[in-house]
Amino acid sequence: MIEQQIKTAIRDIHDFPKPGIVFKDITPILKDHALCHNIVEAFADQLQGVRIDAVAGVESRGFLFGLMLAMRLGVPFIPVRKAGKLPFTVRRKVYELEYGTATIELHTDAFEPGSHILIHDDLLATGGTVSATSELIQEMGGIVAGFSFVVGLGFLNGEQKIRPISERVVVLANY
């Protein structure tokens, strides 16, 4: 039921950000407060019984439902940002993209070692960014409690890439 609600709300944008790409635009979901509530509840239901000490949301769309989910679970929210966006002392991770590299950062005091961190992003594609996020969290002494995504693009095999990190991968709407 939630999968169909999400798929009905998502807008396909052809040739964005470059020719040949069909971008899955989640912003229409944000106009529907009831659907947003249902999405957060679906995540909470699927994560019931899992130890989660904090939710790490990946910049930028991972902040949207990541913060709502953290509030619903009653745990802190950790922003995972692109390089140069966090004002305090940071740890960073450089990782490979299809063409070039990218860098993500976390505040050094984002969580205590041994904390169980759920990594959230809006969309799972190749899994590169959340893999880098999990490596950074583990390097800082955290434990990856699992992953959550509103949308998954199964044909890009991101889930296979991240399953060795955590078997708990929640994707509400698969394409």
C-alpha positions in Angstrom: 0.0 0.0 0.0 2.7 2.5 1.0 4.7 1.6 -2.1 1.9 2.4 -4.4 1.2 5.7 -2.6 4.8 6.7 -3.0 4.9 5.7 -6.7 1.8 7.6 -7.4 3.2 10.8 -5.8 6.7 10.6 -7.3 7.3 12.7 -10.5 9.6 11.4 -13.2 11.8 14.1 -14.7 13.4 13.0 -18.0 16.9 14.0 -18.9 17.8 15.5 -15.4 20.4 16.1 -14.3 21.8 15.0 -17.7 20.4 13.4 -20.9 19.3 9.8 -20.5 18.6 10.0 -16.8 15.0 9.7 -15.4 15.1 11.5 -12.1 12.7 10.3 -9.4 11.5 13.6 -7.9 10.2 13.0 -4.3 9.2 16.7 -3.7 5.5 16.1 -4.6 5.4 13.7 -1.6 6.2 16.7 0.7 3.0 18.4 -0.3 1.0 15.5 1.3 1.4 15.6 5.0 -0.6 12.4 5.4 1.7 10.5 3.0 4.7 11.9 4.9 3.3 10.6 8.1 2.5 7.2 6.5 6.1 7.0 5.2 7.6 7.7 8.7 5.2 5.1 10.3 6.2 2.5 7.6 9.8 3.0 8.5 9.1 2.8 12.2 7.1 -0.4 11.7 9.8 -2.1 9.7 12.5 -1.0 12.2 10.6 -2.1 15.3 12.8 -3.9 17.8 16.1 -2.7 16.1 18.5 -0.9 18.4 18.9 2.6 16.9 20.7 5.3 18.9 20.7 7.9 16.1 19.6 8.4 12.5 22.3 9.7 10.1 20.7 11.5 7.1 22.7 12.0 3.9 22.7 15.4 2.4 20.4 16.8 1.3 17.2 14.9 0.6 18.1 12.4 3.3 17.6 15.2 5.8 13.8 15.3 5.0 12.6 11.9 6.2 15.7 11.2 8.2 14.9 14.0 10.7 11.2 13.0 10.8 12.2 9.4 11.5 14.7 10.4 14.2 11.9 12.4 15.9 9.5 9.5 15.6 12.0 7.1 17.1 13.0 9.6 19.8 16.7 9.6 18.9 19.2 12.2 17.7 19.6 13.2 14.0 23.1 13.3 12.5 23.6 15.3 9.3 26.0 13.8 6.9 27.2 16.7 4.8 29.3 17.5 1.7 32.7 18.9 2.4 32.9 22.3 3.9 29.3 22.6 5.1 29.8 21.7 8.8 31.1 24.4 11.2 32.7 22.3 13.9 35.6 19.8 13.8 34.9 17.0 11.3 36.0 13.6 10.1 35.8 13.2 6.4 35.6 10.4 3.9 36.7 10.7 0.3 35.0 8.1 -2.0 34.9 7.3 -5.7 32.1 8.3 -8.0 31.6 7.2 -11.6 33.7 10.1 -12.7 35.9 11.6 -10.0 35.5 11.7 -6.2 33.3 13.2 -3.6 33.8 13.9 0.1 31.4 13.6 3.0 31.8 14.8 6.6 30.5 14.3 10.1 31.1 16.3 13.2 33.6 14.5 15.5 31.1 14.6 18.3 28.1 13.4 16.3 27.8 10.2 18.4 29.5 8.1 21.0 31.6 5.1 20.0 29.5 2.0 20.1 26.3 3.8 19.0 24.0 2.0 16.6 23.4 4.3 13.7 20.7 4.0 11.1 21.7 5.5 7.7 18.9 7.2 5.8 18.7 8.6 2.3 15.8 9.4 0.0 17.0 7.1 -2.8 19.2 4.0 -3.1 20.9 4.0 -6.5 24.5 2.5 -6.7 25.0 2.6 -2.9 28.3 4.6 -3.1 27.4 7.5 -0.8 25.8 5.3 1.9 28.7 2.9 1.7 31.1 5.8 2.3 28.9 7.0 5.1 28.9 3.6 6.7 32.7 3.4 6.5 33.0 6.9 8.1 30.6 5.9 10.9 32.6 2.7 11.5 35.9 4.5 11.5 34.4 6.8 14.2 33.5 3.7 16.3 29.8 3.5 15.4 27.9 0.4 14.4 25.7 0.5 11.3 22.2 -0.6 12.5 20.8 -0.6 9.0 19.8 1.5 6.1 16.4 3.1 5.1 15.3 4.6 1.8 12.1 6.0 0.4 12.9 4.8 -3.1 15.2 2.1 -4.5 16.5 1.7 -8.1 17.0 -2.0 -8.0 18.4 -2.2 -11.5 21.5 -0.3 -10.2 22.3 -3.0 -7.7 23.0 -0.7 -4.7 21.3 -3.0 -2.3 23.8 -5.8 -3.1 26.6 -3.4 -2.4 25.4 -2.4 1.1 23.9 -5.8 2.3 27.4 -7.0 3.5 27.5 -3.9 5.8 24.0 -4.6 7.2 21.3 -7.1 6.3 18.7 -4.5 7.4 17.9 -2.6 4.3 14.4 -0.9 4.2 13.2 0.4 0.9 9.6 1.5 0.7 9.2 1.8 -3.1 11.3 -0.2 -5.5 11.8 0.5 -9.2 
